[in-house]
Amino acid sequence: MAHQVPIAAVIGDVRAPGMDGLELVQALRADPLPQVRALPVILLTGEKDEAARVRALAAGANAYIAKPVSSGRLKELVAQFVQE
């Protein structure tokens, strides 16, 4: 999956077509490469459902944030997980 390009974090959408955010987190956490399994994952969602947040975090997401989200807030969140 993330084997070709150095990646510091992954930002995904809970309702992304093809592979939703939970499937993405599960795939990353099951990857054979430890550096891929360790990638911070931030999931964005339009859902306000607390149970969905709990499922995402239980699946291994590092953060779960409701849309709309400002670019400043997203930058702050990424900075919590990524060393420059």
N, C-alpha and C positions, 0 to 999 in steps of 0.2 A: 504494500500500500504506500507507505511513505519512505520507500527504500532508495529513491533516486536523488532527492533534494533535501538538504538539511532544513529541518522544520523546528521552530522553537515552541509553537503552540498550535492547536487546532481549534477553529471556531466553526461550529456547525449549527444547523437549524433543526429543531426537534421534528418538524414536519417536512424535511427536505424530500423531494421526489427521488425515487430509486433506492436510496438508503437513508432512512430517517436517523435522527440524532442518536437515539438509543442503539440502533444497529451499528452506527459509526463507532460509538464508544466501546461497544462489545468487541468489534473487530480490532480496534486498536489495542485494547487490553489483552486480547488473545494472540496478538502478533508474536512470532518467535523471537524477534529482536528486542532486547531489553530497552534500548533507547526509544523504540516506537511505543512499547507498552507504557513507558514513563512520560510520554508527552502530555502536557496539560491540555485538557479539553474543556472548552467553554461552550455551552449550548445556549442558543437563543430560542425564544419561543414567544408566540402570541397568546399562549394559554395562561390563564390565571389560576389554574388548578394546582393546589398544594400537593396533591397526590402525584401529579406529573413531575414536580420538582423532586420529590422524594425518590421516585423511580429513577430519574436521571442521575441523581447523586449516588444511589445504590448501585447503579450500573457502572459507576466509575468516573462520571463527569466530575471535574474539579470545581466547576461553577455553572450556575443556571440563572439566566437573566431574562426578564420579560421585555419584549419589544413594546413600544419603541424605546431604543436606547441611544443616548447621545454618543457621538464619537469620543468625547472626553471621558465619559463613564466607561466605555469599552476599553479605551487606552489605559485607564487606571486599573481595570480588572486584569488585562493582559500583563501589565507591569507587576502584578502580584505574583505571577507565575514564571515570568521570563526575565532572565538576567541579561542585561545589555552588554 
